[in-house]
Amino acid sequence: RKLELYNRIKDLKSKSKLEKEQRFFDYSGAKATLLNLQQRLSETEANIALLRRTIEKKLFKTRFYLEKIYPRVGEYIGVGAPVADLADLSREKIVLFVPVEVAPRLKGAQVVVAGKGGLFKISKIWRVPDRQYITSYRVELIGKGLPVGKVVPVQFNFDHQPKKERNEKEN
């Protein structure tokens, strides 16, 4: 619009040179302002794109079960601060405590969890009594197929032993 006003009066003899220059400077100032605003707009768009890429890098996807998220919405966290607790559901672990005298017999026993055999196997039998349960050994079972966080009954079937061990005992 300022350009139109300048073009209208630039060739008129009735307008003074001062007025023509004033219209030209108005046009030049408006054009400079427009270019400045266009530059700021492109910089802002570039910053928005950079922030979007940065946010995408901060998002994480996982195949694990998300137990707990530590930061609250809108809270900043530092480098190395814990973000979340995750649990691997591909393998489940049951921890139980058995009397010291029963622990040696567990090696060949079949584990029955929630009435189903074969879901879990004994992964570790601690040979040192537990600090909290002094008269018991800690036993860890590994397997899968149970709902998370559910209390289940566990039984050991001592009659079921692998054929190799049975043959050795009979001889």
Backbone as a ProteinNet text record, in pm:
[ID]
protein_1_A
[PRIMARY]
RKLELYNRIKDLKSKSKLEKEQRFFDYSGAKATLLNLQQRLSETEANIALLRRTIEKKLFKTRFYLEKIYPRVGEYIGVGAPVADLADLSREKIVLFVPVEVAPRLKGAQVVVAGKGGLFKISKIWRVPDRQYITSYRVELIGKGLPVGKVVPVQFNFDHQPKKERNEKEN
[TERTIARY]
81.8	0	87.1	194	285.5	350.8	377.8	434.7	336.1	208	105.9	100.3	104.9	100.6	223.3	337.5	459.6	452.9	410	400.5	301.5	195.7	97.5	154.7	242.1	287.1	428	500.8	641.2	657	561.4	573.2	493.6	423.2	343.9	435.3	412.4	491.7	438.6	311.7	250.9	299.8	363.4	413.7	559.9	596.1	734.4	826.4	954.7	1055.6	1058.4	1038.4	1036.3	922.2	805.5	689.3	709.8	770.1	798.9	899.5	1003.5	1102.8	1042.1	951.5	885.7	803.4	731.7	654.3	748.2	860.8	957	1014.1	1048	1102.9	997.4	871.6	763.4	756	763.4	760.7	882.3	1000.9	1123.1	1117.9	1069	1056.5	957.2	845.3	744.6	800.2	877	935.9	1040.1	1121.5	1220.9	1152.5	1044.1	968.2	910.2	857.4	801.4	908.7	1025	1134.2	1180.6	1186.9	1226.6	1126.4	997.9	894.5	898.3	924.1	935.2	1054	1164.6	1281.8	1252.4	1188.5	1153.4	1056.5	962.6	868.8	941.8	1035.1	1108.5	1196.1	1257	1336	1248.2	1130.7	1037.8	992.8	963.8	924.6	1038.5	1161.7	1277.4	1294.2	1273.6	1282.2	1173.8	1054.9	944.9	979.8	1033.8	1073.3	1183	1279.4	1387.6	1333.2	1241.7	1181.6	1100.7	1030.3	954.6	1048.3	1160.3	1258	1316.3	1343.9	1398.8	1298.8	1172.3	1068.7	1052.1	1057.6	1046.4	1159.4	1278.4	1390.7	1371.3	1296.6	1275.6	1167.3	1079.9	976.1	1038.7	993	1045.8	931.9	957.4	862.7	932.1	856.4	916.8	820	877.1	793.5	772.8	831.8	821.1	698.2	664	551.5	596.6	524.7	558.6	498.5	584.5	538.1	512.7	608.6	596.9	672.4	613.9	678.9	713	838.5	882.3	851	887.2	858	709.6	663.6	524.9	515.4	396	374.8	428.8	511.4	567	692.4	735	852.5	979.1	1083.8	1212.6	1294.3	1368.9	1455.8	1597.1	1690.6	1830.6	1882.4	2004	2068.5	2096.9	2062.5	2088.6	1981	1880.1	1771.3	1680.5	1629.7	1540.2	1410.2	1366.3	1244.6	1129.1	1155.6	1047.3	1103.1	1015.6	1047.3	976.5	1050.8	996.9	1011.4	921.4	928.7	922.3	1008.6	1011.9	911.1	804.7	700.5	723.3	832.3	859.6	905.7	963.3	1003.1	949.8	882.1	830.2	911.4	919.7	998.1	911.7	915.8	847.8	956.6	950.4	1046.2	970.4	1025	963.5	1070.7	1029.9	1122.8	1078.2	1171.3	1140.6	1227.1	1179	1258.7	1392.8	1492.3	1627.8	1630.7	1552.8	1556.1	1488.9	1401.9	1333.2	1417	1500	1575.3	1657.6	1729.1	1807.5	1723.1	1599.1	1512.2	1449.7	1460.5	1395.1	1459.9	1583.9	1657.5	1584.6	1524.6	1456.8	1306.2	1252.3	1107.2	1042.4	918.2	839.9	770.3	767.2	704.6	563.8	466.6	326.8	283	252.6	212.3	67.9	-15.8	-158.7	-225.5	-184	-244.3	-193.8	-98.3	-46	101.9	139.5	279.4	349.5	479.2	558.1	568.3	497.3	506.4	635.3	677.4	792.7	896.1	1022.5	1133.1	1215.3	1282.1	1367.6	1492.6	1516.9	1635.5	1749.4	1714.8	1821.4	1769.9	1852.2	1826.5	1944	1916.7	2021.8	2062.7	2189.3	2240.5	2275.1	2237.3	2259.6	2122.9	2096.7	1966	1942.2	1817.8	1778.9	1795.2	1825.8	1845.8	1716.1	1607.4	1479.4	1415.8	1417	1361.5	1480	1526.8	1652.3	1649.2	1536.8	1530	1490.7	1500.7	1457.8	1563.3	1558.1	1639.5	1550.7	1609.8	1537.2	1542.7	1426.3	1416	1353	1414.9	1362.6	1316.7	1194.1	1135.5	1124.1	1156.8	1147	1051.3	964.3	870.2	783.2	668.5	573.3	435.2	335.8	199.7	107.5	152.3	68.9	39.7	-73.7	-99.4	-2.1	32.3	130.2	73.7	154.9	119.5	20	-12.2	-111.4	-40.5	-97.9	-45.3	-98.1	-7.8	-46.4	8.9	-62.1	-7.9	101.6	207.4	317.8	336.2	344.2	366.1	485.3	553.8	663.4	623.7	628.3	594.1	725.2	751.9	878.5	876	758.6	748.3	795.4	780.6	818.3	966.1	1047.7	1189.1	1225.6	1322.1	1363.8	1408	1389.8	1419.9	1565.2	1654.8	1795.6	1821.5	1763.9	1783.3	1714.8	1596.1	1525.8	1609.1	1669.1	1751.9	1873.3	1932.7	2048.6	2010.7	1892.1	1849.2	1816	1759.6	1724.2	1848.6	1955.1	2079.2	2148.6
-118.5	0	126.2	122.7	237.1	255.3	141.5	149	215.4	181.1	242.7	394	436.7	580.2	651.1	589.1	649.7	657.3	547.7	546.3	650.7	680.7	779.9	921.3	951.9	1090.2	1114	1010.4	1028.8	1109.2	1098.2	1170.2	1302.2	1332.2	1455.8	1576.8	1683.7	1806.3	1892.7	1866.6	1949.2	1910.8	1799	1754.3	1793.3	1831.9	1874.3	1753.3	1783.6	1678.1	1619.1	1700.7	1656.5	1558.2	1589	1500	1368.4	1373.8	1251.1	1164.5	1228.3	1153	1092.5	1168.1	1117.5	992.6	993	874.9	758.5	788.8	683.5	620.9	705.8	654.1	574.4	615.9	538.2	398.6	399.3	270.6	185.3	245.2	171.3	116.5	197.2	151.5	36.4	45.9	-61.6	-189.8	-174.6	-292.8	-357	-275.7	-329	-400.8	-342.6	-405.4	-538.5	-540.7	-665.1	-772.6	-736.3	-833	-883	-792	-829.5	-928	-900.1	-990.9	-1126.4	-1126.8	-1253.9	-1335.2	-1267.3	-1336.6	-1394.2	-1316.6	-1365.6	-1483.4	-1477.9	-1588.6	-1716	-1706	-1825.6	-1879.3	-1790.1	-1834.8	-1905	-1851.3	-1912.4	-2049.5	-2061.6	-2192	-2292.5	-2247.2	-2336.4	-2379.7	-2287.4	-2321.8	-2420.7	-2403.8	-2497.3	-2636.3	-2644.1	-2774.6	-2837.9	-2757.9	-2808.6	-2859.3	-2784.7	-2828.1	-2956.3	-2969.6	-3093.3	-3212.9	-3196.3	-3305.2	-3338.7	-3237.5	-3259.2	-3334	-3295.7	-3362.9	-3507.4	-3532	-3669.4	-3756.5	-3698.1	-3774.1	-3803	-3718.9	-3737	-3840.3	-3866.2	-3966.3	-4104.5	-4195.5	-4330.5	-4430.1	-4531.4	-4640.8	-4765.6	-4852.2	-4971.6	-5088	-5207.2	-5327.1	-5380.5	-5313.6	-5356.3	-5296	-5349.2	-5300.2	-5177.8	-5068.5	-4944	-4946	-4955.9	-4963.9	-4826.3	-4735.7	-4605.2	-4500.9	-4380.4	-4266.9	-4166.1	-4125.5	-4036.5	-3888.9	-3826.6	-3682.6	-3657.8	-3545.6	-3505.8	-3429.2	-3409.1	-3339.7	-3197.2	-3157.2	-3022.6	-3006	-3109.2	-3099.8	-3127.9	-3051	-3072.3	-3169.3	-3256	-3349.7	-3334.7	-3366.9	-3354.7	-3480.3	-3470.6	-3582.5	-3690.3	-3812.5	-3924.9	-3948	-3862.4	-3881.2	-3994.1	-4077	-4185.3	-4128.4	-4187.2	-4142	-4236.6	-4368.2	-4463.7	-4597.3	-4677.2	-4815.4	-4904.7	-4997.4	-5088.4	-5231	-5317.8	-5459.5	-5543.2	-5643.4	-5733.8	-5845.8	-5850.3	-5950.2	-6076.5	-6081.7	-6202.6	-6314.5	-6278.1	-6374.4	-6325.3	-6411.3	-6375.8	-6447.4	-6384.6	-6441.9	-6449	-6564.6	-6584.4	-6610.5	-6536.3	-6554.1	-6611.1	-6721.5	-6779	-6829	-6855.5	-6899.4	-7036.3	-7130.1	-7267.3	-7301	-7390.2	-7429.7	-7490.4	-7473.7	-7519.7	-7669.5	-7747.7	-7892.4	-7938.7	-7857.3	-7893.8	-7856.5	-7755	-7702.2	-7806.8	-7900.3	-7998.5	-8089.8	-8113.4	-8203.3	-8134	-8002.3	-7928.2	-7950.7	-7995.5	-8005.1	-8087.4	-8195.1	-8277.3	-8264.8	-8172	-8161.2	-8085.3	-8125.9	-8055	-7937.3	-7822.8	-7702.3	-7691.1	-7676.1	-7658.4	-7521.3	-7430.4	-7294.9	-7274.3	-7235.4	-7210.9	-7333.1	-7450.6	-7574.3	-7621.7	-7553	-7589.5	-7623.4	-7737.8	-7778.4	-7739.7	-7722	-7695	-7549.2	-7458.3	-7317	-7254	-7299.7	-7240	-7346.8	-7303	-7390.8	-7320.3	-7397.4	-7340.9	-7285.7	-7156.5	-7096	-7085	-7063.7	-7047.5	-7083.5	-7158.8	-7188.2	-7130.4	-7034.3	-6971.7	-7067.5	-7089.3	-7181.6	-7111.2	-6987.1	-6909.6	-6867.9	-6885.4	-6843.3	-6694.3	-6661.2	-6523.8	-6439.8	-6312.3	-6225.2	-6200.4	-6190.8	-6164.7	-6294.5	-6397.4	-6527.8	-6620.4	-6616.6	-6680.9	-6832.6	-6896.1	-7042.3	-7089.6	-7002.6	-7038.6	-7001.9	-7077.4	-7046	-6976.5	-6884.9	-6813.9	-6899.2	-6916	-6992.4	-6901.4	-6896.9	-6815.8	-6907.2	-6883.4	-6959	-6865.3	-6916.5	-6838.5	-6910.1	-6831.1	-6887	-6777.2	-6815	-6714.9	-6775.6	-6688.1	-6735.1	-6695.2	-6605.2	-6561.5	-6412.1	-6368.9	-6225	-6154.6	-6031	-5955.7	-5918.1	-5937.6	-5893.7	-5981.3	-6097.1	-6183.8	-6283.1	-6306.1	-6405.4	-6541.9	-6639.6	-6771.5	-6879.6	-6992.1	-7102.9	-7176.8	-7216	-7289	-7419.2	-7528.5	-7659.7	-7724.8	-7810.7	-7887.7	-8034.1	-8099.2	-8240.6	-8319.7	-8379.6	-8451	-8589.4	-8642.6	-8774.6	-8770.2	-8653.9	-8639.3	-8601.5	-8694.2	-8667.7	-8715.2	-8652.9	-8697.1	-8842.1	-8913.1	-9056.7	-9086.9	-9001.3	-9023.8	-9034.1	-8943.2	-8946.3	-9067.6	-9106.1	-9223.2	-9348.9	-9362.6	-9481.7	-9486.2	-9373.3	-9369.4	-9411.5	-9371.7	-9406.3	-9554	-9610.5	-9751.9	-9839.8	-9796.5	-9875.9	-9860.9
0	0	0	78.2	80.4	-57	-124.3	-258.8	-354.8	-342.2	-427.2	-403.9	-279.1	-248.4	-306.4	-294.9	-349.9	-502	-567.9	-714.8	-766.9	-689.7	-733.1	-737.4	-639.2	-631	-685.7	-720.1	-759.6	-889.1	-979	-1106.3	-1108.5	-1001.9	-997.9	-976.3	-1055.6	-1042.7	-929.7	-889	-784.2	-644.5	-631.4	-501.3	-488.4	-369.2	-345.4	-335.9	-356	-347.7	-206.1	-104.3	34.7	59.5	7	25.1	-48.3	-167	-242.6	-168	-112.9	-36.2	89.9	152.8	274.5	242.3	132.9	91	57	-7.2	-40	87.4	185.8	311.5	390	382.8	444.8	382	247.2	175.1	211.8	213.7	246.4	388.7	482.4	622.2	635.5	565.3	570	509.4	398.2	335	427.6	494.4	588	705.1	755.5	864	818.8	695.6	642.4	629.3	577.1	563.1	700.9	797.3	933.4	993.4	974.7	1027.4	957.3	827.4	755.4	805.9	832.6	885.3	1024.4	1109.6	1244.2	1237.3	1141	1123.4	1082.9	987.9	945.4	1059.9	1139.1	1254.6	1357.2	1381.2	1477	1428.4	1299.2	1243.5	1255.9	1233.6	1248.2	1394.3	1487.5	1630.4	1670.7	1617.3	1646.9	1595.9	1473.7	1418.5	1502.5	1548.4	1633.1	1767.3	1826.8	1953.4	1936.7	1825.2	1800	1789.3	1717.2	1706.8	1843.9	1923.6	2057.4	2145.2	2137.9	2217.7	2173	2042	1992.8	2044.7	2059.7	2114.6	2261.9	2331.9	2475.4	2505.8	2410.5	2429.8	2419.1	2500.1	2489.5	2480	2401.6	2385.3	2435	2497.5	2554.1	2543.4	2538.7	2536.2	2677.2	2774.9	2913.1	2979.3	3095.9	3174.7	3253.3	3240.3	3307.9	3447.9	3549.7	3687.6	3747.7	3730	3793.8	3712.2	3702.1	3637.6	3746.8	3754.3	3861.6	3839.5	3726.3	3713.4	3691.3	3744.5	3722.5	3590.4	3540.4	3414.2	3426.3	3330.3	3328.5	3412	3481.6	3568	3487.8	3514.1	3448.8	3532.9	3465.5	3536.5	3485	3570.5	3534.4	3466.5	3415.7	3349.9	3453.7	3422.9	3512.1	3615.2	3621.5	3717.9	3669.7	3761	3718	3660.8	3552.1	3486.2	3517.1	3511.4	3529.8	3577.2	3637.8	3672.3	3571.2	3512.9	3412.7	3462.5	3418.2	3454.3	3327.3	3319.8	3206	3231.4	3151.3	3170.9	3089.3	3013.1	2936.5	3030.4	3142.6	3245.7	3379	3449.2	3580.1	3686.7	3801.5	3909.8	4034.5	4099.3	4227.4	4331.1	4439.7	4548.3	4666.8	4721.1	4840.5	4935.3	5055.6	5159.1	5209	5207.7	5250.6	5371.3	5456.5	5573.1	5529.8	5614	5584.3	5556.7	5627.7	5609.9	5480	5422	5297.9	5175.1	5185.1	5070.9	4996.3	5062.2	4985.4	4897.1	4933.2	4855.7	4734	4723.7	4615	4479	4476	4350.2	4243.5	4276.2	4176.7	4179.8	4256.9	4272.9	4157.6	4127.9	4026.4	4094.9	4027.9	4082.9	4026.7	4116	4076.1	4127.4	4033.9	4069.4	4025.9	4120.3	4094.1	4031.8	4074.5	4027.1	3892.1	3832.7	3700.9	3713.5	3663.3	3665.3	3536.8	3542.4	3423.2	3384	3452.9	3419.2	3471.8	3589.5	3655.7	3689.1	3692.7	3730.8	3837.5	3919.2	4022.7	3955.8	3974.7	3913.6	4014.3	4140.1	4238.2	4377.1	4448.6	4589.5	4667.6	4749.1	4828.1	4939	4956.4	5057.4	5188.3	5199.8	5322.1	5373.8	5502.1	5554.3	5530.4	5507.3	5481.5	5608.1	5592.4	5708.3	5783.4	5710.2	5774.9	5825.6	5741.6	5778.6	5810.1	5931.3	5970.8	5953.4	5969.8	5960.5	5821.3	5721.3	5586.5	5483	5371.6	5255.6	5153.5	5080.1	4974.1	4847.6	4782.4	4658.2	4553.3	4435.3	4325.8	4213.4	4168	4057.1	3936.7	3818	3694.7	3599.7	3536	3439.1	3383.8	3329.9	3283.5	3273	3268.4	3254.4	3367.7	3455.6	3567.3	3555.8	3611	3612.9	3707.5	3675.1	3752.6	3889.1	3992.2	4127	4200.3	4147.4	4211	4303.5	4420.8	4513.8	4470.2	4455	4405.8	4498.6	4508.4	4587.7	4509.2	4580.4	4519.6	4595.9	4520.3	4580.9	4511.2	4586.9	4531.1	4536.4	4419.5	4410.4	4416.4	4533.7	4552.8	4488.6	4456.5	4393.8	4249.1	4186.5	4046	4038.5	3991.8	3972	3832.3	3769	3634.9	3636	3522.3	3511.4	3547.4	3509.3	3536	3687	3765.6	3911	3972.7	3920.1	3972.6	3953.7	3833	3804	3895.7	3923.2	4012.4	4153.9	4200.6	4336.1	4347.9	4240.3	4243.8	4244.7	4178.5	4172.3	4302.7
[MASK]
+++++++++++++++++++++++++++++++++++++++++++++++++++++++++++++++++++++++++++++++++++++++++++++++++++++++++++++++++++++++++++++++++++++++++++++++++++++++++++++++++++++++++++

